[in-house]
Amino acid sequence: MTSTNSMPSLDFTPEQVASVIGKHLLVGLTHRSLDDQVVSIEQFHGIIVRVNLREGLVLKLYGTGEERSLPPDLSRLEKADPGQYRLKTTGEVVTDPDLTLMWTIYPKGYKGDNP
C-alpha cells in the first residue's frame, strides 16, 4: 500500500530521533480504495520507543504493549493540542498526547501513483 499524501522523508538526524523517543503518539490511518472510498480507519496510540531506517518509527502500544511500526517520516509528526481525544474506532479517550500522526493510505494502482 502507498500513501499519496507525500513521499516519506527519510532524512532525519540523531537529535531529531532523540527528541521524539518516549513521546506519546496518537495515530490515525485512513485506508481508501482505488475509487477513493474509505475502506477502514485505524486509530491507536503509544510511546515512541525507537526510530531507524530498518524498522521505521516503532511504537509500544498502550493497552497491549505490542509494537507497531510506521514509516520513519518525522516531518509528519505534529504537536498535539492539549486535551482529550476520543478514538472513533474504540471509544477510548486519550488524554494529552504529545504528538499526532495522520496518514491516508491508498492501494497500489491508485490514480495518484507513479508507474
Contact map, one row per residue, 1 for C-alpha under 8 A:
1110000000000000000000000000000000000000000000000000000000000000000000000000000000000000000000000000000011110000000
1111000000000000000000000000000000000000000000000000000000000000000000000000000000000000000000000000000011110000000
1111111000000000000000000000000000000000000000000000000000000000000000000000000000000000000000000000001111000000000
0111111000000000000000000000000000000000000000000000000000000000000000000000000000000000000000000000000111000001100
0011111000000000000000000000000000000000000000000000000000000000000000000000000000000000000000000000001100000000000
0011111100000000000000000000000000000000000000000000000000000000000000000000000000000000000000000000000000000000000
0011111110000000000000000000000000000000000000000000000000000000000000000000000000000000000000000000000000000000000
0000011111000000000000000000000000000000000000000000000000000000000000111000000000000000000000000000000000000000000
0000001111110000000000000000000000000000000000000000000000000000000000011110000000000000000000000000000000000000000
0000000111110000000000000000000000000000000000000000100000000000000000011100000000000000000000000000000000000000000
0000000011111000000000000000000000000000000000000000000000000000000000001000000000000000000000000000000000000000000
0000000011111101100000000000000000000000000000000000000000000000000000000100000000000000000000000000000000000000000
0000000000111111100000000000000000000000000000000000000000000000000000000000000000000000000000000000000000000000000
0000000000011111110000000000000000000000000000000000000000000000000000000000000000000000000000000000000000000000000
0000000000001111111000000000000000000000000000000000000000000000000000000000000000000000000000000000000000000000000
0000000000011111111100000000000000000000000000000000000000000000000000000100000000000000000000000000000000000000000
0000000000011111111110000000000000000000000000000110000000000000000000000000000000000000000000000000000000000000000
0000000000000111111110000000000000000000000000000000000000000000000000000000000000000000000000000000000000000000000
0000000000000011111110000000000000000000000000000000000000000000000000000000000000000000000000000000000000000000000
0000000000000001111111100000000000000000000000010000000000000000000000000000000000000000000000000000000000000000000
0000000000000000111111100000000000000000000000111110000000000000000000000000000000000000000000000000000000000000000
0000000000000000000111110000000000000000000000111000000000000000000000000000000000000000000000000000000000000000000
0000000000000000000111111000000000000000000000110000000000000000000000000000000000000000000000001110000000000000000
0000000000000000000001111100000000000000000011110000000000000000000000000000000000000000000000001110000000000000000
0000000000000000000000111110000000000000000011110000000000100000000000000000000000000000000000001111100000000000000
0000000000000000000000011111000000000000001111000000000000000000000000000000000000000000000000001111100000000000000
0000000000000000000000001111100000000000011110000000000000000000000000000000000000000000000000000001110000000000000
0000000000000000000000000111110000000000111100000000000000000000000000000000000000000000000000000001111000000000000
0000000000000000000000000011111000000000111000000000000000000000000000000000000000000000000000000000011110000000000
0000000000000000000000000001111100000111110000000000000000000000000000000000000000000000000000000000001110000000000
0000000000000000000000000000111110000111100000000000000000000000000000000000000000000000000000000000000111000000000
0000000000000000000000000000011111111111000000000000000000000000000000000000000000000000000000000000000111100000000
0000000000000000000000000000001111111110000000000000000000000000000000000000000000000000000000000000000001100100000
0000000000000000000000000000000111111000000000000000000000000000000000000000000000000000000000000000000001101110000
0000000000000000000000000000000111111000000000000000000000000000000000000000000000000000000000000000000000000100000
0000000000000000000000000000000111111100000000000000000000000000000000000000000000000000000000000000000001000000000
0000000000000000000000000000000111111110000000000000000000000000000000000000000000000000000000000000000000000000000
0000000000000000000000000000011110011111100000000000000000000000000000000000000000000000000000000000000000000000000
0000000000000000000000000000011110001111100000000000000000000000000000000000000000000000000000000000000000000000000
0000000000000000000000000000011100000111110000000000000000000000000000000000000000000000000000000000000000000000000
0000000000000000000000000001111000000111111000000000000000000000000000000000000000000000100000000000000000000000000
0000000000000000000000000011110000000001111100000000000000000000000000000000000000000000100000000000000000000000000
0000000000000000000000000111100000000000111110000000000000000000000000000000000000000011100000000000000000000000000
0000000000000000000000000111000000000000011111000000000000001000000000000000000000000010000000000000000000000000000
0000000000000000000000011110000000000000001111100000000000101100000000000000000000000000000000000000000000000000000
0000000000000000000000011100000000000000000111110000000000111100000000000000000000000000000000000000000000000000000
0000000000000000000011111000000000000000000011111000000000111100000000000000000000000000000000000000000000000000000
0000000000000000000111111000000000000000000001111110000011110000000000000000000000000000000000000000000000000000000
0000000000000000000011000000000000000000000000111110000011110000000000000000000000000000000000000000000000000000000
0000000000000000100010000000000000000000000000011111000111100000000000000000000000000000000000000000000000000000000
0000000000000000100010000000000000000000000000011111101111000000000000010000000000000000000000000000000000000000000
0000000000000000000000000000000000000000000000000111111110000000000000010000000000000000000000000000000000000000000
0000000001000000000000000000000000000000000000000011111100000000000000010000000000000000000000000000000000000000000
0000000000000000000000000000000000000000000000000001111100000000000000000000000000000000000000000000000000000000000
0000000000000000000000000000000000000000000000000011111111000000000010000000000000000000000000000000000000000000000
0000000000000000000000000000000000000000000000000111111111000000000011110000000000000000000000000000000000000000000
0000000000000000000000000000000000000000000000011111001111100000000011111000000000000000000000000000000000000000000
0000000000000000000000000000000000000000000000011110001111110000001111000000000000000000000000000000000000000000000
0000000000000000000000001000000000000000000011111100000011111000001110000000000000000000000000000000000000000000000
0000000000000000000000000000000000000000000001111000000001111100111100000000000000000000000000000000000000000000000
0000000000000000000000000000000000000000000111100000000000111111111100000000000000000000000000000000000000000000000
0000000000000000000000000000000000000000000011100000000000011111100000000000000000000000000000000000000000000000000
0000000000000000000000000000000000000000000000000000000000001111100000000000000000000000000000000000000000000000000
0000000000000000000000000000000000000000000000000000000000001111110000000000000000000000000000000000000000000000000
0000000000000000000000000000000000000000000000000000000000011111111000000000000000000000000000000000000000000000000
0000000000000000000000000000000000000000000000000000000000011001111100000000000000000000000000000000000000000000000
0000000000000000000000000000000000000000000000000000000001111000111110000000000000000000000000000000000000000000000
0000000000000000000000000000000000000000000000000000000001111000011111000000000000000000000000000000000000000000000
0000000000000000000000000000000000000000000000000000001111100000001111100000000000000000000000000000000000000000000
0000000000000000000000000000000000000000000000000000000111000000000111110000000000000000000000000000000000000000000
0000000100000000000000000000000000000000000000000000000110000000000011111000000000000000000000000000000000000000000
0000000111000000000000000000000000000000000000000011100110000000000001111100000000000000000000000000000000000000000
0000000111100000000000000000000000000000000000000000000010000000000000111111100000000000000000000000000000000000000
0000000011010001000000000000000000000000000000000000000000000000000000011111100000000000000000000000000000000000000
0000000010000000000000000000000000000000000000000000000000000000000000001111100000000000000000000000000000000000000
0000000000000000000000000000000000000000000000000000000000000000000000001111110000000000000000000000110000000000000
0000000000000000000000000000000000000000000000000000000000000000000000001111111000000000000000000011100000000000000
0000000000000000000000000000000000000000000000000000000000000000000000000001111100000000000000000011100000000000000
0000000000000000000000000000000000000000000000000000000000000000000000000000111110000000000000000111000000000000000
0000000000000000000000000000000000000000000000000000000000000000000000000000011111000000000000011111000000000000000
0000000000000000000000000000000000000000000000000000000000000000000000000000001111100000000000010100000000000000000
0000000000000000000000000000000000000000000000000000000000000000000000000000000111110000000000111000000000000000000
0000000000000000000000000000000000000000000000000000000000000000000000000000000011111000000000110000000000000000000
0000000000000000000000000000000000000000000000000000000000000000000000000000000001111100000011110000000000000000000
0000000000000000000000000000000000000000000000000000000000000000000000000000000000111110000011110000000000000000000
0000000000000000000000000000000000000000000000000000000000000000000000000000000000011111001111000000000000000000000
0000000000000000000000000000000000000000001100000000000000000000000000000000000000001111111111000000000000000000000
0000000000000000000000000000000000000000001000000000000000000000000000000000000000000111111100000000000000000000000
0000000000000000000000000000000000000000111000000000000000000000000000000000000000000011111000000000000000000000000
0000000000000000000000000000000000000000000000000000000000000000000000000000000000000011111100000000000000000000000
0000000000000000000000000000000000000000000000000000000000000000000000000000000000000111111110000000000000000000000
0000000000000000000000000000000000000000000000000000000000000000000000000000000000000111011111000000000000000000000
0000000000000000000000000000000000000000000000000000000000000000000000000000000000011110001111100000000000000000000
0000000000000000000000000000000000000000000000000000000000000000000000000000000000011110000111111000000000000000000
0000000000000000000000000000000000000000000000000000000000000000000000000000000001111000000011111000000000000000000
0000000000000000000000000000000000000000000000000000000000000000000000000000000111111000000001111100000000000000000
0000000000000000000000111100000000000000000000000000000000000000000000000000000101000000000001111111000000000000000
0000000000000000000000111100000000000000000000000000000000000000000000000000001110000000000000011111000000000000000
0000000000000000000000111100000000000000000000000000000000000000000000000000111100000000000000001111100000000000000
0000000000000000000000001111000000000000000000000000000000000000000000000000111100000000000000001111110000000000000
0000000000000000000000001111000000000000000000000000000000000000000000000001110000000000000000000011111000000000000
0000000000000000000000000011100000000000000000000000000000000000000000000001000000000000000000000001111100000000000
0010100000000000000000000001110000000000000000000000000000000000000000000000000000000000000000000000111110000000000
0011100000000000000000000000111100000000000000000000000000000000000000000000000000000000000000000000011111000000000
1111000000000000000000000000111100000000000000000000000000000000000000000000000000000000000000000000001111100000000
1111000000000000000000000000001111010000000000000000000000000000000000000000000000000000000000000000000111110100000
1100000000000000000000000000000111000000000000000000000000000000000000000000000000000000000000000000000011111100000
1100000000000000000000000000000000000000000000000000000000000000000000000000000000000000000000000000000001111100100
0000000000000000000000000000000001000000000000000000000000000000000000000000000000000000000000000000000000111111100
0000000000000000000000000000000011100000000000000000000000000000000000000000000000000000000000000000000001111111100
0000000000000000000000000000000001000000000000000000000000000000000000000000000000000000000000000000000000001111100
0001000000000000000000000000000000000000000000000000000000000000000000000000000000000000000000000000000000001111110
0001000000000000000000000000000000000000000000000000000000000000000000000000000000000000000000000000000000011111111
0000000000000000000000000000000000000000000000000000000000000000000000000000000000000000000000000000000000000001111
0000000000000000000000000000000000000000000000000000000000000000000000000000000000000000000000000000000000000000111
